[in-house]
């Protein structure tokens, strides 16, 4: 049995609140992965802050 099949079976036996929590966590993981995929391309927060400081004239 695959991990996906095991997970689906486990979720079927859980109350709705637990299933919703699992769904929220899954979406969180998806967002983290998407951010990691772009981390080598997107500027860091420090670079963004430097740009904002320049625009603000600081």
N, C-alpha and C positions, 0 to 999 in steps of 0.2 A: 504494500500500500504506500502510495506517495505521501509526502509531507502535506501536500494540498488536500488530499483525500482525508487524511487523519485530522487535519485542522477543521475541515468542513464537518466531519462527524462530531468532533468535540463541540463545535459551536452549536450544532443542532440540539444538543442536550443542555445548553446553558439558558438561563433566563434572558429576557430581552435586554436588560440593563448590561449584562456581561457582553452580549453580542455587540451592543452599541459601543462599548468601551474598546473592544477588539477592533472594530471598524475605525474608531478615532485614532487608535494607535497605528493601524495600517496606513491611514492617510498621512499621519505624522512621519512615518518612515519614508513614504513616497516623496514627501516634500523635502526631507533631508537628503535623499538620494539625488533629487533634481538639483538641489543647491550644490551638492558635491560635484556633480557633473560639470557645473559652470564655474567652480571655484578657481580653476586655473586660468579662466578667461576674464572673469569679472574683477574689477579693482577691489582692493581690500577696503575695509571701513576707514582705515587711516588715510588712504588716498582720497576717498570720497570726502572726508572731513577737511583735508587740505584744500580740495577744490571749493568746498563751501566757504571756507575761511577766505580764500582769494576773492570769491565773488562778493563776500560781505565786506571786503576791504580791510581785513585784519592782517 
